[in-house]
């Protein structure tokens, strides 16, 4: 079996160019591998830490094309440069998965440092804006699909105590997706947001929970387990299936909506 035979036959995004932010781990990594298996050329945007390079290598081993670009999504110049480099390499961009994000600092509002607020909003919300802004010159000529990773937090769930900055950024992403969907429809660009619940990733590594959060927690009693559908957190690969659907023509009439993928966790 040669490398190219590892690619799936249906090719739902065959020869499409997909840019993925936060591509080195978790949902970003799973989506990169999924889209590559279905024929897309993948551009991985993340900071250098060895993980994205491994994803790039894995994609190439399966017979698909991949390019890793060291990028801080909160830095306008670096995002613009990365999108231009991606377009220069592959000639166009068809799919943007704006996935990069952090939990950031969890603290009571009174104790939250403005700098910590700015950092969370800068990566999650401003980073989404910058990714969309700078991909458009390379997408408007032929249309495409933009998918934004939001969350159940700030949209359907508000019991994440200390997560005022995170939840605000996630609510903002959904509002931004709807505004962008209307504005970009004339270019045949679809914009949707996905809202995962608990997914087994390493996002906890960028979470700073301050001791003061315990002072504002309101105890809530739950049934056993936190996701009734599967009795545990979802997997990145399950979210990647949704990303593939929204990136493909199978979702050609879906735009301006948020899709919850949380095993009905947020309905408890």
C-alpha positions as CSV (number, residue, x, y, z in Angstrom):
1,X,0.0,0.0,0.0
2,X,1.5,3.3,-1.0
3,X,1.0,6.6,1.0
4,X,-1.7,7.9,-1.3
5,X,-3.9,4.9,-0.7
6,X,-4.1,5.9,2.9
7,X,-6.4,8.8,1.9
8,X,-10.1,8.1,2.1
9,X,-11.8,7.5,-1.2
10,X,-14.7,9.9,-0.8
11,X,-12.5,13.0,-0.8
12,X,-15.1,15.3,0.6
13,X,-12.6,18.2,0.7
14,X,-10.3,16.9,-2.0
15,X,-7.8,19.5,-3.1
16,X,-9.2,22.1,-0.8
17,X,-6.7,24.2,1.2
18,X,-7.5,24.4,4.9
19,X,-5.9,26.7,7.4
20,X,-6.2,25.6,11.0
21,X,-5.2,27.7,14.0
22,X,-4.3,26.0,17.3
23,X,-3.4,23.0,15.1
24,X,-0.8,21.4,17.3
25,X,-3.1,19.5,19.7
26,X,-6.6,18.5,20.7
27,X,-9.4,19.5,18.4
28,X,-7.1,21.3,16.0
29,X,-4.9,18.3,15.6
30,X,-7.8,16.0,15.1
31,X,-9.4,18.2,12.5
32,X,-6.1,18.6,10.6
33,X,-5.7,14.8,10.4
34,X,-9.4,14.3,9.5
35,X,-9.4,17.0,6.7
36,X,-6.1,15.6,5.4
37,X,-7.5,12.1,5.2
38,X,-10.4,13.4,3.1
39,X,-8.1,15.1,0.6
40,X,-7.4,18.6,1.9
41,X,-4.0,20.4,1.9
42,X,-3.4,21.5,5.4
43,X,-1.8,24.7,6.8
44,X,-1.1,24.4,10.5
45,X,-0.9,27.7,12.5
46,X,0.4,27.5,16.0
47,X,3.4,28.4,18.2
48,X,6.5,26.4,18.0
49,X,6.5,23.6,20.6
50,X,7.2,20.5,18.7
51,X,3.6,19.4,18.5
52,X,2.5,21.0,15.2
53,X,5.7,19.7,13.6
54,X,4.6,16.2,14.5
55,X,1.1,16.8,13.0
56,X,2.7,18.1,9.9
57,X,4.9,14.9,9.7
58,X,1.9,12.7,10.3
59,X,-0.1,14.3,7.5
60,X,2.8,13.9,5.0
61,X,3.2,10.3,6.0
62,X,-0.5,9.7,4.9
63,X,0.3,11.1,1.5
64,X,-1.3,14.6,2.0
65,X,0.3,18.0,1.8
66,X,1.0,20.1,5.0
67,X,2.7,23.3,6.0
68,X,3.4,24.5,9.5
69,X,3.8,28.2,10.2
70,X,4.8,29.6,13.5
71,X,2.0,32.0,14.4
72,X,0.6,33.9,17.4
73,X,-3.1,34.5,16.5
74,X,-3.2,37.6,18.7
75,X,-0.5,39.3,16.6
76,X,-2.0,41.0,13.5
77,X,1.3,41.1,11.6
78,X,2.0,37.4,12.1
79,X,-1.5,36.3,11.2
80,X,-1.5,38.4,8.0
81,X,1.9,37.0,7.1
82,X,0.8,33.4,7.8
83,X,-2.2,33.7,5.6
84,X,-0.2,35.2,2.8
85,X,2.4,32.4,3.1
86,X,-0.3,29.8,3.0
87,X,-1.8,31.4,-0.2
88,X,1.6,31.7,-1.8
89,X,2.3,28.0,-1.2
90,X,-1.1,26.6,-2.3
91,X,-2.6,29.3,-4.5
92,X,-5.8,29.9,-2.5
93,X,-7.5,29.2,0.9
94,X,-10.9,27.4,0.9
95,X,-11.4,26.5,4.6
96,X,-10.5,28.4,7.8
97,X,-10.9,26.6,11.1
98,X,-10.3,29.3,13.7
99,X,-9.7,27.0,16.6
100,X,-7.0,28.6,18.7
101,X,-8.0,29.4,22.2
102,X,-7.2,29.4,25.9
103,X,-9.1,29.1,29.1
104,X,-6.9,31.8,30.5
105,X,-7.2,33.0,34.1
106,X,-10.2,32.0,36.2
107,X,-10.9,34.6,38.8
108,X,-13.8,36.5,40.4
109,X,-14.5,39.7,38.5
110,X,-13.4,41.8,41.4
111,X,-10.0,40.0,41.5
112,X,-9.5,39.7,37.7
113,X,-6.5,41.6,36.5
114,X,-7.2,43.7,33.4
115,X,-4.1,42.2,31.8
116,X,-5.5,38.7,32.3
117,X,-8.8,39.7,30.8
118,X,-7.1,41.2,27.8
119,X,-5.0,38.1,27.2
120,X,-8.0,35.8,27.1
121,X,-10.0,38.1,24.9
122,X,-6.9,38.8,22.8
123,X,-6.3,35.2,21.9
124,X,-9.9,33.9,21.8
125,X,-11.9,36.8,20.3
126,X,-9.4,39.1,18.7
127,X,-7.5,36.0,17.3
128,X,-10.7,34.9,15.7
129,X,-11.3,38.3,14.1
130,X,-7.7,38.5,12.9
131,X,-7.8,35.0,11.4
132,X,-11.0,35.8,9.5
133,X,-9.9,39.3,8.5
134,X,-6.6,38.2,6.9
135,X,-8.0,35.0,5.3
136,X,-10.6,36.9,3.3
137,X,-8.2,38.3,0.6
138,X,-7.4,34.7,-0.3
139,X,-11.0,33.4,-0.1
140,X,-13.5,35.9,-1.4
141,X,-12.8,35.2,-5.1
142,X,-14.3,31.6,-5.0
143,X,-16.0,31.3,-1.6
144,X,-15.3,28.9,1.2
145,X,-16.1,27.8,4.7
146,X,-15.1,29.4,8.0
147,X,-15.6,27.4,11.2
148,X,-15.0,29.0,14.6
149,X,-14.4,27.0,17.8
150,X,-16.6,28.6,20.4
151,X,-18.0,26.8,23.5
152,X,-21.1,25.9,25.4
153,X,-19.7,28.3,28.0
154,X,-21.0,31.8,27.5
155,X,-23.7,30.5,25.1
156,X,-25.7,27.8,26.8
157,X,-23.8,27.3,30.1
158,X,-22.9,29.9,32.7
159,X,-21.9,27.8,35.7
160,X,-18.1,28.0,35.0
161,X,-17.4,30.1,38.0
162,X,-14.4,32.5,37.4
163,X,-14.7,32.2,33.7
164,X,-16.2,35.6,32.9
165,X,-13.4,36.5,30.5
166,X,-13.5,33.1,28.7
167,X,-17.3,33.0,28.5
168,X,-17.4,36.5,27.2
169,X,-14.9,35.7,24.5
170,X,-16.9,32.6,23.5
171,X,-20.2,34.5,23.4
172,X,-18.5,37.1,21.3
173,X,-17.3,34.5,18.8
174,X,-20.8,33.3,18.1
175,X,-22.1,36.9,17.6
176,X,-19.1,37.5,15.3
177,X,-19.8,34.4,13.3
178,X,-23.4,35.5,12.7
179,X,-22.3,39.0,11.6
180,X,-19.7,37.5,9.4
181,X,-22.1,35.0,7.8
182,X,-24.4,37.8,6.7
183,X,-21.6,40.0,5.5
184,X,-19.8,37.3,3.6
185,X,-22.7,35.5,2.0
186,X,-22.3,37.6,-1.1
187,X,-18.9,36.0,-1.5
188,X,-20.3,32.5,-1.1
189,X,-18.4,32.2,2.2
190,X,-20.2,30.3,4.9
191,X,-19.4,31.0,8.6
192,X,-20.5,28.8,11.5
193,X,-19.5,28.3,15.1
194,X,-19.1,25.0,16.9
195,X,-19.7,24.9,20.6
196,X,-18.1,21.9,22.3
197,X,-18.7,20.8,25.8
198,X,-16.0,18.9,27.8
199,X,-13.6,17.4,25.3
200,X,-10.6,15.4,26.2
201,X,-7.8,17.8,25.3
202,X,-4.9,19.5,27.0
203,X,-6.6,23.0,27.3
204,X,-6.1,22.6,31.0
205,X,-2.4,23.4,30.5
206,X,-3.3,27.0,29.7
207,X,-5.7,27.4,32.6
208,X,-4.8,29.5,35.6
209,X,-7.5,28.9,38.3
210,X,-7.0,31.4,41.2
211,X,-7.7,30.3,44.8
212,X,-10.3,33.1,45.0
213,X,-12.7,31.2,42.6
214,X,-13.7,28.9,45.5
215,X,-15.2,31.9,47.2
216,X,-17.8,32.5,44.5
217,X,-18.7,28.9,43.6
218,X,-22.4,28.0,44.0
219,X,-22.7,24.3,44.7
220,X,-24.8,22.5,42.1
221,X,-25.8,18.8,42.4
222,X,-25.6,16.8,39.2
223,X,-26.5,13.3,38.2
224,X,-23.6,10.9,38.0
225,X,-21.4,11.8,35.1
226,X,-21.4,15.1,33.3
227,X,-22.4,14.1,29.7
228,X,-25.5,11.9,29.7
229,X,-25.0,10.6,26.2
230,X,-21.6,9.0,26.8
231,X,-21.0,9.4,30.6
232,X,-17.7,11.2,30.0
233,X,-15.9,13.8,28.0
234,X,-16.1,13.8,24.2
235,X,-13.2,13.0,22.0
236,X,-11.4,15.5,19.6
237,X,-12.1,13.1,16.7
238,X,-15.9,13.5,17.3
239,X,-15.5,17.3,16.9
240,X,-13.3,16.8,13.9
241,X,-16.2,14.9,12.2
242,X,-18.4,18.0,12.7
243,X,-15.6,20.3,11.3
244,X,-15.3,18.0,8.2
245,X,-19.1,18.3,7.7
246,X,-19.1,22.1,7.9
247,X,-16.1,22.3,5.7
248,X,-17.6,20.2,3.0
249,X,-20.4,20.8,0.4
250,X,-22.6,18.5,2.5
251,X,-23.3,21.7,4.6
252,X,-23.7,24.0,1.6
253,X,-26.9,25.7,2.9
254,X,-25.7,26.0,6.5
255,X,-24.3,29.4,7.6
256,X,-24.6,31.8,10.5
257,X,-25.4,29.1,13.1
258,X,-23.8,27.6,16.2
259,X,-23.7,23.8,16.5
260,X,-23.5,22.3,20.0
261,X,-21.4,19.2,20.4
262,X,-21.5,18.3,24.0
263,X,-23.4,15.0,24.6
264,X,-26.3,17.1,26.0
265,X,-24.0,18.2,28.9
266,X,-25.3,21.8,28.7
267,X,-28.9,20.7,29.1
268,X,-28.4,19.5,32.6
